[in-house]
């Protein structure tokens, strides 16, 4: 989604602009540290808000733009994301909170 957004909004042809690359790196670190692991729900359904407020707004902007376009560019990924959004989020294991 970030690549779609950056390509269309920032005109990046090869790779991502520095701002979008920073957002992607931040998101990857958050995913690696997610307490839900492979059972992670979609961010909209997650009971834990792990993104900083500014980064959360950036991701919302990217998703608002790229989300509808995913149906045309990557229909299977869009359907999988939609299906994942229908499942109930798991309860976090509060005993394994990472610092």
C-alpha positions as CSV (number, residue, x, y, z in Angstrom):
1,X,0.0,0.0,0.0
2,X,2.8,2.4,0.8
3,X,4.4,1.7,-2.6
4,X,1.2,2.4,-4.4
5,X,0.7,5.7,-2.4
6,X,4.3,6.8,-2.9
7,X,4.3,6.0,-6.6
8,X,1.1,7.9,-7.2
9,X,1.4,10.8,-4.8
10,X,5.1,11.5,-4.7
11,X,6.0,10.3,-8.2
12,X,8.5,7.8,-7.0
13,X,9.4,5.4,-9.8
14,X,12.3,3.4,-8.4
15,X,11.6,2.5,-4.7
16,X,10.2,4.8,-2.1
17,X,10.8,8.4,-1.2
18,X,12.7,8.9,2.1
19,X,9.4,9.8,4.0
20,X,7.6,6.7,2.8
21,X,10.6,4.5,3.3
22,X,10.8,5.7,6.9
23,X,7.1,4.9,7.4
24,X,7.6,1.4,5.9
25,X,10.6,0.8,8.2
26,X,8.6,1.9,11.2
27,X,5.7,-0.3,10.3
28,X,8.0,-3.3,9.8
29,X,9.5,-2.8,13.2
30,X,6.1,-2.6,14.8
31,X,5.0,-5.8,13.0
32,X,8.1,-7.6,14.2
33,X,7.4,-6.6,17.8
34,X,3.6,-7.3,17.7
35,X,2.5,-9.3,20.7
36,X,0.0,-11.1,18.6
37,X,2.6,-12.6,16.2
38,X,1.0,-14.4,13.3
39,X,-2.5,-14.0,14.8
40,X,-2.3,-10.2,14.4
41,X,-5.6,-8.7,13.6
42,X,-6.0,-5.8,11.1
43,X,-4.9,-2.5,12.7
44,X,-8.5,-1.2,12.7
45,X,-9.6,-4.2,14.9
46,X,-6.5,-4.3,17.1
47,X,-7.1,-3.6,20.8
48,X,-3.5,-2.4,21.2
49,X,-2.5,0.9,19.6
50,X,1.3,0.5,19.0
51,X,1.8,3.3,16.5
52,X,2.8,6.8,17.6
53,X,0.0,9.3,16.9
54,X,1.8,11.0,14.0
55,X,2.7,7.6,12.3
56,X,-0.9,6.4,12.8
57,X,-2.2,9.4,10.9
58,X,0.4,8.8,8.1
59,X,-0.8,5.2,7.8
60,X,-4.4,6.2,7.8
61,X,-3.7,8.6,4.9
62,X,-1.9,5.9,3.0
63,X,-4.7,3.4,3.6
64,X,-7.4,5.8,2.6
65,X,-5.7,6.4,-0.7
66,X,-4.4,2.9,-1.5
67,X,-7.1,0.8,0.0
68,X,-9.7,1.3,-2.8
69,X,-7.0,0.9,-5.4
70,X,-5.9,-2.4,-4.0
71,X,-9.1,-4.0,-5.5
72,X,-7.7,-3.2,-9.0
73,X,-4.0,-3.7,-8.4
74,X,-4.0,-6.7,-6.0
75,X,-7.6,-8.1,-5.7
76,X,-6.6,-11.2,-3.8
77,X,-4.7,-9.2,-1.2
78,X,-7.6,-6.8,-0.9
79,X,-10.0,-9.7,-0.3
80,X,-7.7,-11.3,2.2
81,X,-7.4,-8.1,4.1
82,X,-11.2,-7.6,4.1
83,X,-11.6,-11.2,5.3
84,X,-9.1,-10.7,8.1
85,X,-11.0,-7.6,9.2
86,X,-14.1,-9.8,9.8
87,X,-12.4,-12.0,12.4
88,X,-12.5,-11.1,16.0
89,X,-9.2,-9.9,17.4
90,X,-7.4,-12.1,19.9
91,X,-7.0,-11.0,23.4
92,X,-3.4,-9.9,24.2
93,X,-1.3,-11.9,26.6
94,X,-0.6,-9.1,29.1
95,X,2.0,-11.2,30.8
96,X,4.4,-11.0,27.8
97,X,4.3,-7.2,27.3
98,X,7.5,-6.1,25.6
99,X,9.3,-3.0,26.6
